[in-house]
Amino acid sequence: MLGYQGRRPSLYELTEEMKRCISTAGLAVLPKSGHAINLEEPALFNELLEDFLHQVEAGRWGARDPRAAPASIWGPAGKP
């Protein structure tokens, strides 16, 4: 594992490429929940997923508003 991770590029090196590949990404924030959201909040998870899938099928899931893209991954103020 050490050898594998050492050869991997940093996530910060992939930022621009990821932004180009996932320009239609969305975000749902569920407070006080962990990584297993489908197990912790199954009804809400299923509702959000179903809504997403219906929007995609109907052609209503558009690209992100370019005004929402920060100038830096570090936030509006740039690198700390």
TORNUNU-367212 format. One line per 3 residues: number of its first residue (from 1); their letters; for each residue x, y, z of N, C-alpha, C, O, CB. Coordinates in nm, 2 decimals. Glycine has a CB too. Example, Ala and Ser with C-alpha at 12.3 -4.5 7.8 and 13.67 -1.06 7.14 Angstrom:
<atoms>
1	as	1.32 -0.57 0.78 1.23 -0.45 0.78 1.32 -0.33 0.78 1.42 -0.33 0.85 1.13 -0.45 0.90 ~ 1.28 -0.22 0.71 1.37 -0.11 0.71 1.29 0.00 0.79 1.34 0.11 0.80 1.41 -0.06 0.57
</atoms>
This chain:
<atoms>
1	mlg	0.08 -0.12 0.00 0.00 0.00 0.00 0.09 0.13 0.00 0.06 0.22 -0.07 -0.09 0.00 0.12 ~ 0.20 0.12 0.08 0.28 0.24 0.08 0.34 0.27 -0.06 0.34 0.39 -0.09 0.40 0.21 0.18 ~ 0.38 0.17 -0.13 0.44 0.19 -0.26 0.33 0.25 -0.36 0.36 0.33 -0.45 0.49 0.07 -0.32
4	yqg	0.21 0.20 -0.35 0.10 0.24 -0.43 0.06 0.39 -0.41 0.06 0.47 -0.50 -0.03 0.15 -0.41 ~ 0.04 0.42 -0.28 0.00 0.56 -0.25 0.12 0.66 -0.28 0.09 0.77 -0.31 -0.03 0.57 -0.10 ~ 0.24 0.61 -0.27 0.35 0.70 -0.30 0.36 0.74 -0.44 0.41 0.85 -0.48 0.48 0.64 -0.25
7	rrp	0.31 0.66 -0.53 0.32 0.68 -0.67 0.19 0.76 -0.72 0.19 0.81 -0.84 0.33 0.55 -0.75 ~ 0.09 0.76 -0.64 -0.03 0.83 -0.68 -0.02 0.98 -0.68 0.05 1.03 -0.59 -0.15 0.79 -0.58 ~ -0.08 1.05 -0.77 -0.08 1.20 -0.77 -0.16 1.25 -0.65 -0.26 1.18 -0.61 -0.13 1.26 -0.90
10	sly	-0.13 1.36 -0.60 -0.21 1.42 -0.49 -0.34 1.47 -0.54 -0.35 1.50 -0.66 -0.13 1.54 -0.43 ~ -0.44 1.47 -0.46 -0.57 1.52 -0.50 -0.56 1.66 -0.55 -0.64 1.70 -0.64 -0.67 1.50 -0.38 ~ -0.48 1.74 -0.49 -0.46 1.88 -0.53 -0.41 1.89 -0.67 -0.44 1.98 -0.74 -0.37 1.95 -0.43
13	elt	-0.33 1.79 -0.72 -0.28 1.79 -0.85 -0.39 1.75 -0.95 -0.38 1.79 -1.07 -0.17 1.69 -0.87 ~ -0.50 1.69 -0.90 -0.61 1.65 -0.99 -0.73 1.74 -0.99 -0.82 1.72 -1.06 -0.66 1.51 -0.95 ~ -0.72 1.85 -0.91 -0.83 1.94 -0.90 -0.88 2.00 -1.03 -1.01 1.98 -1.05 -0.79 2.06 -0.81
16	eem	-0.80 2.05 -1.11 -0.85 2.11 -1.24 -0.91 2.00 -1.33 -1.02 2.02 -1.39 -0.74 2.18 -1.31 ~ -0.85 1.88 -1.33 -0.90 1.77 -1.42 -1.04 1.73 -1.36 -1.13 1.70 -1.44 -0.81 1.66 -1.42 ~ -1.05 1.72 -1.23 -1.18 1.68 -1.17 -1.29 1.78 -1.19 -1.40 1.74 -1.22 -1.16 1.65 -1.02
19	krc	-1.26 1.91 -1.19 -1.36 2.01 -1.21 -1.41 2.00 -1.36 -1.53 2.02 -1.38 -1.30 2.15 -1.19 ~ -1.32 1.97 -1.45 -1.36 1.95 -1.59 -1.45 1.83 -1.61 -1.54 1.83 -1.69 -1.24 1.95 -1.68 ~ -1.42 1.72 -1.54 -1.49 1.60 -1.56 -1.62 1.59 -1.48 -1.71 1.52 -1.53 -1.40 1.48 -1.51
22	ist	-1.64 1.67 -1.38 -1.76 1.66 -1.30 -1.83 1.80 -1.29 -1.86 1.85 -1.18 -1.73 1.61 -1.16 ~ -1.84 1.86 -1.40 -1.90 2.00 -1.40 -2.05 2.00 -1.37 -2.11 2.10 -1.34 -1.89 2.06 -1.54 ~ -2.11 1.88 -1.37 -2.26 1.87 -1.33 -2.27 1.81 -1.19 -2.38 1.77 -1.16 -2.33 1.79 -1.43
25	agl	-2.17 1.81 -1.11 -2.18 1.75 -0.98 -2.28 1.83 -0.89 -2.29 1.95 -0.91 -2.04 1.75 -0.91 ~ -2.34 1.76 -0.80 -2.43 1.82 -0.70 -2.38 1.78 -0.56 -2.29 1.70 -0.54 -2.57 1.77 -0.73 ~ -2.44 1.85 -0.47 -2.40 1.82 -0.33 -2.53 1.83 -0.24 -2.61 1.91 -0.25 -2.30 1.93 -0.28
28	avl	-2.54 1.73 -0.15 -2.64 1.72 -0.05 -2.57 1.71 0.08 -2.49 1.62 0.10 -2.74 1.60 -0.08 ~ -2.60 1.80 0.17 -2.54 1.80 0.31 -2.65 1.75 0.41 -2.76 1.80 0.42 -2.49 1.94 0.35 ~ -2.61 1.65 0.48 -2.70 1.59 0.58 -2.63 1.60 0.71 -2.54 1.52 0.74 -2.74 1.44 0.55
31	pks	-2.67 1.70 0.79 -2.60 1.72 0.92 -2.61 1.60 1.01 -2.70 1.53 1.01 -2.66 1.84 0.99 ~ -2.50 1.59 1.09 -2.49 1.49 1.19 -2.50 1.34 1.13 -2.55 1.25 1.20 -2.60 1.50 1.30 ~ -2.45 1.33 1.01 -2.45 1.20 0.95 -2.30 1.17 0.91 -2.22 1.25 0.89 -2.54 1.19 0.82
34	gha	-2.27 1.04 0.90 -2.14 0.99 0.87 -2.13 0.95 0.72 -2.21 0.99 0.64 -2.10 0.88 0.96 ~ -2.03 0.86 0.70 -2.00 0.81 0.56 -2.11 0.71 0.51 -2.12 0.69 0.39 -1.87 0.75 0.55 ~ -2.18 0.64 0.60 -2.27 0.54 0.56 -2.41 0.60 0.56 -2.50 0.55 0.63 -2.27 0.42 0.66
37	inl	-2.43 0.71 0.49 -2.56 0.78 0.49 -2.68 0.70 0.45 -2.79 0.71 0.49 -2.55 0.90 0.41 ~ -2.65 0.60 0.35 -2.76 0.51 0.31 -2.81 0.42 0.42 -2.92 0.37 0.41 -2.71 0.43 0.19 ~ -2.72 0.40 0.52 -2.77 0.32 0.63 -2.82 0.40 0.75 -2.91 0.36 0.82 -2.65 0.23 0.68
40	eep	-2.76 0.52 0.77 -2.80 0.61 0.88 -2.94 0.68 0.85 -3.02 0.69 0.94 -2.70 0.71 0.90 ~ -2.95 0.72 0.73 -3.08 0.79 0.69 -3.13 0.73 0.56 -3.13 0.80 0.46 -3.05 0.95 0.67 ~ -3.17 0.61 0.56 -3.21 0.54 0.43 -3.32 0.61 0.36 -3.32 0.62 0.24 -3.25 0.40 0.46
43	alf	-3.42 0.66 0.43 -3.54 0.72 0.36 -3.50 0.85 0.29 -3.53 0.87 0.17 -3.65 0.75 0.46 ~ -3.42 0.93 0.36 -3.38 1.06 0.30 -3.28 1.03 0.19 -3.29 1.10 0.08 -3.31 1.14 0.41 ~ -3.19 0.94 0.20 -3.09 0.90 0.10 -3.17 0.86 -0.03 -3.14 0.90 -0.14 -2.99 0.79 0.15
46	nel	-3.26 0.77 -0.01 -3.34 0.72 -0.12 -3.42 0.83 -0.19 -3.43 0.83 -0.31 -3.43 0.60 -0.08 ~ -3.47 0.92 -0.11 -3.55 1.03 -0.17 -3.46 1.12 -0.25 -3.49 1.16 -0.36 -3.62 1.11 -0.06 ~ -3.34 1.15 -0.20 -3.25 1.24 -0.27 -3.20 1.17 -0.40 -3.19 1.23 -0.50 -3.13 1.27 -0.18
49	led	-3.17 1.04 -0.39 -3.12 0.97 -0.51 -3.23 0.96 -0.61 -3.20 0.98 -0.73 -3.07 0.83 -0.47 ~ -3.35 0.93 -0.57 -3.46 0.92 -0.66 -3.49 1.05 -0.74 -3.51 1.05 -0.86 -3.59 0.87 -0.59 ~ -3.48 1.16 -0.66 -3.50 1.29 -0.72 -3.39 1.32 -0.82 -3.42 1.37 -0.93 -3.50 1.40 -0.61
52	flh	-3.27 1.29 -0.79 -3.16 1.31 -0.88 -3.18 1.23 -1.01 -3.17 1.28 -1.12 -3.02 1.27 -0.81 ~ -3.21 1.10 -1.00 -3.23 1.02 -1.11 -3.34 1.06 -1.20 -3.33 1.06 -1.32 -3.25 0.87 -1.07 ~ -3.45 1.11 -1.14 -3.56 1.16 -1.22 -3.53 1.29 -1.29 -3.56 1.30 -1.41 -3.68 1.19 -1.13
55	qve	-3.45 1.37 -1.23 -3.41 1.50 -1.30 -3.31 1.46 -1.42 -3.33 1.52 -1.52 -3.34 1.59 -1.20 ~ -3.22 1.37 -1.40 -3.13 1.33 -1.50 -3.21 1.27 -1.62 -3.19 1.31 -1.74 -3.03 1.23 -1.45 ~ -3.30 1.18 -1.59 -3.38 1.12 -1.70 -3.47 1.22 -1.77 -3.49 1.20 -1.89 -3.47 1.01 -1.64
58	agr	-3.51 1.32 -1.70 -3.60 1.42 -1.77 -3.52 1.53 -1.84 -3.57 1.62 -1.90 -3.69 1.49 -1.66 ~ -3.38 1.52 -1.82 -3.30 1.62 -1.89 -3.29 1.76 -1.81 -3.26 1.86 -1.87 -3.34 1.65 -2.03 ~ -3.33 1.75 -1.69 -3.33 1.88 -1.61 -3.21 1.89 -1.52 -3.20 1.99 -1.44 -3.46 1.88 -1.52
61	wga	-3.12 1.80 -1.52 -3.00 1.81 -1.43 -2.89 1.88 -1.52 -2.82 1.82 -1.59 -2.95 1.67 -1.38 ~ -2.88 2.01 -1.50 -2.79 2.09 -1.58 -2.65 2.11 -1.52 -2.62 2.06 -1.41 -2.85 2.22 -1.60 ~ -2.57 2.18 -1.59 -2.43 2.21 -1.55 -2.44 2.31 -1.43 -2.54 2.38 -1.42 -2.35 2.26 -1.66
64	rdp	-2.34 2.30 -1.35 -2.33 2.40 -1.24 -2.32 2.54 -1.29 -2.25 2.57 -1.39 -2.21 2.36 -1.15 ~ -2.38 2.63 -1.21 -2.36 2.77 -1.24 -2.22 2.81 -1.23 -2.16 2.79 -1.12 -2.46 2.86 -1.15 ~ -2.15 2.87 -1.33 -2.01 2.90 -1.32 -1.98 3.00 -1.21 -1.87 3.01 -1.16 -1.96 2.96 -1.45
67	raa	-2.08 3.08 -1.16 -2.05 3.17 -1.05 -2.03 3.10 -0.92 -1.98 3.16 -0.83 -2.17 3.27 -1.04 ~ -2.07 2.97 -0.91 -2.05 2.89 -0.79 -1.91 2.83 -0.78 -1.88 2.78 -0.67 -2.16 2.78 -0.78 ~ -1.84 2.83 -0.89 -1.70 2.77 -0.88 -1.60 2.87 -0.81 -1.59 2.98 -0.86 -1.65 2.74 -1.03
70	pas	-1.54 2.82 -0.71 -1.44 2.91 -0.64 -1.32 2.93 -0.72 -1.28 2.84 -0.80 -1.41 2.85 -0.50 ~ -1.25 3.04 -0.70 -1.13 3.06 -0.77 -1.02 2.97 -0.73 -0.92 2.94 -0.80 -1.08 3.21 -0.75 ~ -1.03 2.91 -0.61 -0.92 2.83 -0.55 -0.99 2.72 -0.47 -1.10 2.74 -0.41 -0.82 2.91 -0.47
73	iwg	-0.93 2.60 -0.47 -0.98 2.49 -0.38 -0.97 2.53 -0.23 -1.03 2.47 -0.15 -0.91 2.36 -0.41 ~ -0.89 2.63 -0.21 -0.86 2.68 -0.07 -0.97 2.78 -0.02 -0.97 2.82 0.09 -0.73 2.74 -0.05 ~ -1.06 2.81 -0.11 -1.17 2.91 -0.08 -1.14 3.04 -0.14 -1.04 3.06 -0.21 -1.18 2.92 0.07
76	pag	-1.23 3.14 -0.12 -1.22 3.27 -0.18 -1.08 3.34 -0.15 -1.04 3.42 -0.23 -1.33 3.36 -0.13 ~ -1.03 3.32 -0.04 -0.90 3.39 0.00 -0.78 3.33 -0.06 -0.67 3.38 -0.05 -0.89 3.39 0.15 ~ -0.79 3.21 -0.13 -0.67 3.15 -0.19 -0.60 3.06 -0.08 -0.66 3.03 0.02 -0.58 3.25 -0.24
79	kp	-0.48 3.02 -0.12 -0.40 2.92 -0.04 -0.36 2.99 0.09 -0.32 3.11 0.10 -0.28 2.88 -0.11 ~ -0.38 2.92 0.21 -0.35 2.98 0.34 -0.20 3.00 0.36 -0.16 3.05 0.46 -0.40 2.89 0.45
</atoms>
